[in-house]
Amino acid sequence: MLASKSFRGNVFKKHMALETMSEAHFARWLTLWHKHTDALLPSAAAQELQQIAHGVARNLFYGHHQEFAGFVVKNGQVIDCVRYGRFPDVEPDEA
């Protein structure tokens, strides 16, 4: 699926154009992603795609809310969103 390279476009830019994307939007998307990958793919493939989806959600969430979040999944359903902040501000001389 990921190796096909058939998608053309800028996913991040498209999602940033949306005015609001709440925790509920991300939770629903991840829940649907877990449900369908679990139903359609072998376990190892489903888990790999689910990990990638969590990374996508984390980055898009950061783009909208300027803080990272992790989504807690139980039995294929997102049950919590844990916000864990931003990258610390680093001065160029400190990097």
N, C-alpha and C positions, 0 to 999 in steps of 0.2 A: 504493500500500500504506500509506504513512505518513499520507496525507491522509484515509483513510477514517474515522479516529477511532472505529472500531468496538469497540476494546478498552476495557473498563471495569475499573478496579482500580488497585491500587498495586503496581507491579512491584517497586520497591525494598523495600517492607515485606514482601512475600511471600518474597523471596530472603533478607532478613535473618532471617527466622524459621527458616531452615535452619541447623542447628548447624555444619556444616562445608562449606566450598566451597574446595577446594584449587586450586592452579594447574592441575592436571590437569582439573578440572571445566571451568574457563574455556577451556582449550586445546581440549578436546573439543567444547564448544559452538561455539566460533569456527570450528573445522575443519569441523564439520557445516554451519554457516551459509555458509561460503565454498563448500563443495561444492554445496549446493543452490541458492544464488543464482547461481553460475556456470553451473549446468546449466539453470536455468529462466528466466533473465532476460537481456536484452541486456547487453552488457559494461558500459556506462555506468551502467545501473540497478543492476547487481550491485555495482559498485564503490562506488556511493553508499550502498547498504544495508550493505555491509561496513564502510565507515568509521563509520557510525552504530553498528553492532554493536560495533566496537572501543571506542567511547566508552561504550556501555552496560557492556561488560565492565570497562573501567577504573574506572568509578564503583562498580559492584557489588563489584569486587575491593577497592577502597578501603574500602567499607562493612564488609567482612569482615576485612580485614587491616590497616587504618589506614595503608596506603601504596599508592601508585599503581603500576601495572605496565603495560608495553606488551608486546604479543604479536607475535612475529616470525613472519611467514607466508612459506612458500616452496612454490610449486606448489599453493596452496590448502590447505596443512596448516600448523598452528602447530608451529614447530620450537623455539621458545624463549620464555620468559617473563622479561622484564627488569624487575626492581623498581627504581623510581627515587625512592622516598621519599615524604615527606609535604610538605604545605604548611608553610613555616616558621611558627613561632609568632610572631605579631605582637601587640604590646601595643596596646590601643585608642588610646593617645595617638600611636602611630607610624603608624596607618592614615590 
